Amino acid sequence: MLKTVAFVLGEDEAADESMLKAVKETAAYIEDNGYEVIVADGKDPLPLSMSENPGEVLVLTDSTVRAKELMDAGYYCVGLQHGRNADKSFSGVKYVFTDIAEVDMDSFVKVYQRYSGEPWEILQTERLIIRETTVDDVDEFYKIYADPSMTRYMEGLFDNPDDEKRYQKDYIEKVYGLMGFGVWTLVRKEDMRVIGRAGYSVRNGFDEPELGFLVGTEFQRQGYCMEALRAILDYGRNMLLFDRVQTLVKAENAVSIHVCEKLGFKKVDEVDVEEHIYGDEYNGGKRVSVGGSKFGKYVRMIFLW
């Protein structure tokens, strides 16, 4: 858990005055949000002993030298660029802030979470938490997918849970980490049970982001699906800036088509969609051979704001 935000400044190049002013104001803002703040001179040996647990610290530095040292020591580092170090390359640093004064507390926390592997909470509704999926969620998914009705109209999980966990680990890094959205986990607030999945994906051959969803049989007919999807659509418009979203529903899945119509989706056409692209085992994202391709008939529906 994030406890401390540290600023390590001015070893490679002296930070300009506007940068120092912005750091001072940002440090006060972070403290007001309940976090410890350290501001250190990059030449001072203090940064390498800031905490007994480097995993609780997010370091922001304009020094490429200190960034490497701190990352080697186990700290999570963010580069700070300003007028005097704009030509510097922060090798190995995943995130670089160019205007620290414009960074809100949620962004500091989310950068830390991305480094530490903690899932982002995407949003909350009255009864649900919608958050990024973790590898630990996979065991709960197998319980949900155990009901044969779950895979009547959609693909199931890999037969081997280890394959599914390796797939989810890659998904966290390559989809959440690069795109900033994906298919998320639905958690019921009252008992913190995982009840399903929903979110956005990008399918090869289509331009629009795709909404997908699944709620376990035990939790159906209680309004959870509509509650989650309405909130996710609002998030797509307001936070992801989507102007249209598609969904692809198996042609014979009348229930899901009806759900989408209630949400405001309109039928556009029917399309052939490739299924089971990874085969029975997960091989690092490699597709199955062309000879094994299988296609299903899907209704394509569009939602416009």
TAVEN-V799110 format. One record per residue. N is the residue number from 1. RES is the residue in one letter. SS is DSSP state (@ for helix, = for strand, . for the rest). OMEGA is omega as a letter, one per 30 degrees, with the letter a starting at -180 (NA if undefined). Layout:
n:N res:RES ss:SS omega:OMEGA
n:N res:RES ss:SS omega:OMEGA
//
This chain:
n:1 res:M ss:. omega:l
n:2 res:L ss:. omega:l
n:3 res:K ss:. omega:a
n:4 res:T ss:= omega:l
n:5 res:V ss:= omega:a
n:6 res:A ss:= omega:l
n:7 res:F ss:= omega:l
n:8 res:V ss:= omega:a
n:9 res:L ss:= omega:l
n:10 res:G ss:. omega:l
n:11 res:E ss:. omega:a
n:12 res:D ss:. omega:a
n:13 res:E ss:. omega:l
n:14 res:A ss:. omega:l
n:15 res:A ss:. omega:l
n:16 res:D ss:. omega:a
n:17 res:E ss:@ omega:l
n:18 res:S ss:@ omega:l
n:19 res:M ss:@ omega:l
n:20 res:L ss:@ omega:l
n:21 res:K ss:@ omega:l
n:22 res:A ss:@ omega:l
n:23 res:V ss:@ omega:l
n:24 res:K ss:@ omega:a
n:25 res:E ss:@ omega:l
n:26 res:T ss:@ omega:l
n:27 res:A ss:@ omega:l
n:28 res:A ss:@ omega:l
n:29 res:Y ss:@ omega:a
n:30 res:I ss:@ omega:l
n:31 res:E ss:@ omega:l
n:32 res:D ss:@ omega:l
n:33 res:N ss:. omega:l
n:34 res:G ss:. omega:a
n:35 res:Y ss:. omega:l
n:36 res:E ss:= omega:l
n:37 res:V ss:= omega:l
n:38 res:I ss:= omega:l
n:39 res:V ss:= omega:a
n:40 res:A ss:= omega:l
n:41 res:D ss:= omega:a
n:42 res:G ss:. omega:l
n:43 res:K ss:. omega:a
n:44 res:D ss:. omega:l
n:45 res:P ss:@ omega:a
n:46 res:L ss:@ omega:a
n:47 res:P ss:@ omega:a
n:48 res:L ss:@ omega:l
n:49 res:S ss:@ omega:a
n:50 res:M ss:. omega:a
n:51 res:S ss:. omega:l
n:52 res:E ss:. omega:l
n:53 res:N ss:. omega:a
n:54 res:P ss:@ omega:a
n:55 res:G ss:@ omega:l
n:56 res:E ss:@ omega:a
n:57 res:V ss:= omega:l
n:58 res:L ss:= omega:a
n:59 res:V ss:= omega:l
n:60 res:L ss:= omega:a
n:61 res:T ss:= omega:l
n:62 res:D ss:. omega:a
n:63 res:S ss:. omega:l
n:64 res:T ss:@ omega:l
n:65 res:V ss:@ omega:a
n:66 res:R ss:@ omega:l
n:67 res:A ss:@ omega:l
n:68 res:K ss:@ omega:a
n:69 res:E ss:@ omega:a
n:70 res:L ss:@ omega:l
n:71 res:M ss:@ omega:l
n:72 res:D ss:@ omega:l
n:73 res:A ss:. omega:l
n:74 res:G ss:. omega:l
n:75 res:Y ss:. omega:l
n:76 res:Y ss:= omega:a
n:77 res:C ss:= omega:l
n:78 res:V ss:= omega:l
n:79 res:G ss:= omega:l
n:80 res:L ss:= omega:l
n:81 res:Q ss:. omega:l
n:82 res:H ss:. omega:a
n:83 res:G ss:. omega:a
n:84 res:R ss:. omega:l
n:85 res:N ss:. omega:a
n:86 res:A ss:. omega:a
n:87 res:D ss:. omega:a
n:88 res:K ss:. omega:l
n:89 res:S ss:. omega:a
n:90 res:F ss:. omega:a
n:91 res:S ss:. omega:l
n:92 res:G ss:. omega:l
n:93 res:V ss:. omega:a
n:94 res:K ss:. omega:a
n:95 res:Y ss:= omega:l
n:96 res:V ss:= omega:l
n:97 res:F ss:= omega:l
n:98 res:T ss:. omega:l
n:99 res:D ss:. omega:a
n:100 res:I ss:@ omega:a
n:101 res:A ss:@ omega:a
n:102 res:E ss:@ omega:a
n:103 res:V ss:. omega:l
n:104 res:D ss:. omega:a
n:105 res:M ss:@ omega:l
n:106 res:D ss:@ omega:l
n:107 res:S ss:@ omega:l
n:108 res:F ss:@ omega:a
n:109 res:V ss:@ omega:a
n:110 res:K ss:@ omega:l
n:111 res:V ss:@ omega:l
n:112 res:Y ss:@ omega:a
n:113 res:Q ss:@ omega:l
n:114 res:R ss:@ omega:l
n:115 res:Y ss:@ omega:a
n:116 res:S ss:@ omega:l
n:117 res:G ss:. omega:l
n:118 res:E ss:. omega:a
n:119 res:P ss:. omega:l
n:120 res:W ss:. omega:l
n:121 res:E ss:= omega:a
n:122 res:I ss:= omega:l
n:123 res:L ss:= omega:l
n:124 res:Q ss:= omega:l
n:125 res:T ss:. omega:a
n:126 res:E ss:. omega:a
n:127 res:R ss:. omega:a
n:128 res:L ss:= omega:l
n:129 res:I ss:= omega:l
n:130 res:I ss:= omega:a
n:131 res:R ss:= omega:l
n:132 res:E ss:. omega:l
n:133 res:T ss:. omega:l
n:134 res:T ss:. omega:l
n:135 res:V ss:. omega:l
n:136 res:D ss:. omega:l
n:137 res:D ss:@ omega:a
n:138 res:V ss:@ omega:l
n:139 res:D ss:@ omega:l
n:140 res:E ss:@ omega:l
n:141 res:F ss:@ omega:a
n:142 res:Y ss:@ omega:l
n:143 res:K ss:@ omega:l
n:144 res:I ss:@ omega:a
n:145 res:Y ss:@ omega:l
n:146 res:A ss:. omega:l
n:147 res:D ss:. omega:a
n:148 res:P ss:@ omega:a
n:149 res:S ss:@ omega:a
n:150 res:M ss:@ omega:a
n:151 res:T ss:@ omega:l
n:152 res:R ss:. omega:a
n:153 res:Y ss:. omega:l
n:154 res:M ss:. omega:a
n:155 res:E ss:. omega:l
n:156 res:G ss:. omega:l
n:157 res:L ss:. omega:l
n:158 res:F ss:. omega:a
n:159 res:D ss:. omega:a
n:160 res:N ss:. omega:l
n:161 res:P ss:@ omega:l
n:162 res:D ss:@ omega:l
n:163 res:D ss:@ omega:a
n:164 res:E ss:@ omega:a
n:165 res:K ss:@ omega:l
n:166 res:R ss:@ omega:l
n:167 res:Y ss:@ omega:a
n:168 res:Q ss:@ omega:l
n:169 res:K ss:@ omega:l
n:170 res:D ss:@ omega:a
n:171 res:Y ss:@ omega:l
n:172 res:I ss:@ omega:a
n:173 res:E ss:@ omega:a
n:174 res:K ss:@ omega:l
n:175 res:V ss:@ omega:l
n:176 res:Y ss:@ omega:a
n:177 res:G ss:@ omega:a
n:178 res:L ss:@ omega:a
n:179 res:M ss:@ omega:a
n:180 res:G ss:. omega:l
n:181 res:F ss:. omega:a
n:182 res:G ss:. omega:l
n:183 res:V ss:= omega:a
n:184 res:W ss:= omega:l
n:185 res:T ss:= omega:l
n:186 res:L ss:= omega:a
n:187 res:V ss:= omega:l
n:188 res:R ss:= omega:a
n:189 res:K ss:. omega:a
n:190 res:E ss:. omega:a
n:191 res:D ss:. omega:l
n:192 res:M ss:. omega:l
n:193 res:R ss:= omega:l
n:194 res:V ss:= omega:a
n:195 res:I ss:= omega:a
n:196 res:G ss:= omega:a
n:197 res:R ss:= omega:l
n:198 res:A ss:= omega:l
n:199 res:G ss:= omega:a
n:200 res:Y ss:= omega:l
n:201 res:S ss:= omega:l
n:202 res:V ss:. omega:a
n:203 res:R ss:. omega:l
n:204 res:N ss:. omega:l
n:205 res:G ss:. omega:l
n:206 res:F ss:. omega:a
n:207 res:D ss:. omega:a
n:208 res:E ss:. omega:l
n:209 res:P ss:= omega:a
n:210 res:E ss:= omega:l
n:211 res:L ss:= omega:l
n:212 res:G ss:= omega:a
n:213 res:F ss:= omega:l
n:214 res:L ss:= omega:l
n:215 res:V ss:= omega:a
n:216 res:G ss:. omega:a
n:217 res:T ss:@ omega:a
n:218 res:E ss:@ omega:a
n:219 res:F ss:@ omega:l
n:220 res:Q ss:. omega:l
n:221 res:R ss:. omega:l
n:222 res:Q ss:. omega:l
n:223 res:G ss:. omega:a
n:224 res:Y ss:@ omega:a
n:225 res:C ss:@ omega:a
n:226 res:M ss:@ omega:l
n:227 res:E ss:@ omega:a
n:228 res:A ss:@ omega:a
n:229 res:L ss:@ omega:l
n:230 res:R ss:@ omega:l
n:231 res:A ss:@ omega:a
n:232 res:I ss:@ omega:l
n:233 res:L ss:@ omega:l
n:234 res:D ss:@ omega:l
n:235 res:Y ss:@ omega:l
n:236 res:G ss:@ omega:l
n:237 res:R ss:@ omega:a
n:238 res:N ss:@ omega:a
n:239 res:M ss:. omega:a
n:240 res:L ss:. omega:l
n:241 res:L ss:. omega:l
n:242 res:F ss:. omega:l
n:243 res:D ss:. omega:l
n:244 res:R ss:= omega:a
n:245 res:V ss:= omega:l
n:246 res:Q ss:= omega:l
n:247 res:T ss:= omega:l
n:248 res:L ss:= omega:a
n:249 res:V ss:= omega:l
n:250 res:K ss:= omega:a
n:251 res:A ss:. omega:a
n:252 res:E ss:. omega:a
n:253 res:N ss:. omega:a
n:254 res:A ss:@ omega:a
n:255 res:V ss:@ omega:a
n:256 res:S ss:@ omega:l
n:257 res:I ss:@ omega:l
n:258 res:H ss:@ omega:l
n:259 res:V ss:@ omega:a
n:260 res:C ss:@ omega:l
n:261 res:E ss:@ omega:l
n:262 res:K ss:@ omega:l
n:263 res:L ss:@ omega:a
n:264 res:G ss:. omega:l
n:265 res:F ss:. omega:l
n:266 res:K ss:= omega:l
n:267 res:K ss:= omega:l
n:268 res:V ss:= omega:a
n:269 res:D ss:= omega:l
n:270 res:E ss:= omega:a
n:271 res:V ss:= omega:l
n:272 res:D ss:= omega:a
n:273 res:V ss:= omega:l
n:274 res:E ss:= omega:a
n:275 res:E ss:= omega:l
n:276 res:H ss:. omega:a
n:277 res:I ss:. omega:l
n:278 res:Y ss:. omega:a
n:279 res:G ss:. omega:a
n:280 res:D ss:. omega:a
n:281 res:E ss:. omega:l
n:282 res:Y ss:. omega:a
n:283 res:N ss:. omega:l
n:284 res:G ss:. omega:l
n:285 res:G ss:. omega:l
n:286 res:K ss:. omega:l
n:287 res:R ss:. omega:l
n:288 res:V ss:. omega:a
n:289 res:S ss:. omega:a
n:290 res:V ss:@ omega:a
n:291 res:G ss:@ omega:a
n:292 res:G ss:@ omega:a
n:293 res:S ss:. omega:l
n:294 res:K ss:= omega:a
n:295 res:F ss:= omega:l
n:296 res:G ss:= omega:l
n:297 res:K ss:= omega:a
n:298 res:Y ss:= omega:l
n:299 res:V ss:= omega:l
n:300 res:R ss:= omega:a
n:301 res:M ss:= omega:a
n:302 res:I ss:= omega:l
n:303 res:F ss:= omega:l
n:304 res:L ss:= omega:l
n:305 res:W ss:. omega:NA
//
